[in-house]
């Protein structure tokens, strides 16, 4: 069994596993990364900021997760794409009683010194198949990469 980072250790919880937390969990070993807390205001997460605060500093979005990757910087964007594609494309990824499918295209776009991307997922009940009779939820993630930093933001 793989060792899980303490933030994801199996423990009783009432919080459902989110797509953002699962993506973060998948990226940690792929990028040989460590999570950075607290998130510095000058990190790549600032490229995904939802605006500026009264002090003129970027407002880091709620739920943002910052990873510091050990991979060479020129390999990080490809590793993120591959991880998302392998985990969520095709037959999707089962999370709890749900199946999560990657439904949108994955394209990095330059934004300042960062590369940013929106990943769109569809989450629905899994009963041995993706149940088309139930309502599916659309979930988005914003991802940003700059240097060795990767930011994952639910949105």
N, C-alpha and C positions, 0 to 999 in steps of 0.2 A: 504494500500500500504506500502511495506517495504521501510524504509529509506535507501538511497544509500549513500555510502561514497562520499565525495565531488568530488573525482577524477572521479567518474562515474555518477555524477548527470546529469540528462537529460539537455543537452545544445546543441545548434546548433554546429555541427562539420562537417568537411569535411573528418576527419579520419574515416575509416571503423573500426568496432569493430573487434579486432583480437581474435584468439583462446586464446592467452596468457592473454589478458586483461579479457576475459570472464572466464577463469579458475581462475584467481586471484580474480575476483568478486565473484565467487562461493565459493572459499576457505575461504574468510574473515569470513563469519558467521559460517561456518562449524568448523573452527579451533578457533573460538572466537579470531581472530587475528587482529593485526594492521599492516599497512604497515610501513616499516622503510625506511626513506630517510634522508640523502644520505646513500648508502649502504657501510658499513664499509668493508675494505679490508680483515679483519679477519673473515668475516661472512661465512656461508655455501656456499654463491655464489662463494667463492674462489675455492671450489671443482669442480665447473663447468667452471672455468676459461679457456679462450682460449689460454693461454700462460702466459709468464712473461713479464713485462715491463722492460724498461732499468734500473729501480731502483731495479729490482729483486722481485717486488711485483706482485701478480697475476693480470691479466687483466680481470676484471669483464666484462662479455659479455654485449653488448649493449642490451637494453630492459629488463634487469634483474629486477625482482621485489622481494624484500625481505619482508617476513611476519614474525612477532613474534607471535607465537601461545600461547594461554592461556591454551590449553589442556595439560594434562600430556604427557611428551615426548614419553612414550611408546604407546600412542594412535594415534600419529600424522600420521605415515605412513599408518595405516589402514584407518584413516579418509580421507586422500588424495585419496587413492585407491577407497574408497566407493564414494566419491564425483565425481571423474572422471567417474566411472562406471555408476552411477545413472544419470549423466547429459548427457553423450555423447554416451553410449552404446545403443543397441537396436534400437530405432527409432531416435536417435540422438538429436541434439539441434539446433533449428532454430536461426540463427544470421542474422538479416537483411533479405535479399532475399535468403540466403544460408542455407543449411542444413549441419551440421558438425557431422561426425560420427567418433567414436573411432575405429581405424582399426587394431591396433597392440596389442600385449600382454603387460600387465603391470607387471613389475618385478623390485623390488628394488635390487640393487647391492651395496655391501659395497665398498666404495672408501675412504680410510683413516678413518677419524672419522665420515664420512657422509654416508648416504644411497642415492644413485642416481638412476634415472629412466629416460628412454626416452619414451614419449608417442607420438604415431603417429595418426594423424587424416586425414580424407579426407573431403574436403569441396567442395560442388557443388551446382548448382542452385536448388532451391526448388520451384516446381510448383504444390504443393499438393502431390508430390512424389519426390523422388530423381531422377532427370532427367539424365538418363544414356546416353542421346544423347549429352550432353554438357561435356566439359572438366572439370575434377575435379582437384583440387589442393591438394597436399599432404603437410601437415604442421606437424612439429615436435616441441615438447616442451621438454626441459630438466628440471627435477625437482630434487632438493636436499633437504635433511632433516638432521639436526644435532641439537640435544637438542630441544629447542623450536623454532628454526629457519627453515623456509621453503623458498626456492628460486625457482622461476619460470622464465625460460629463453626461449624466442622463439629461435628456431634454426632448 
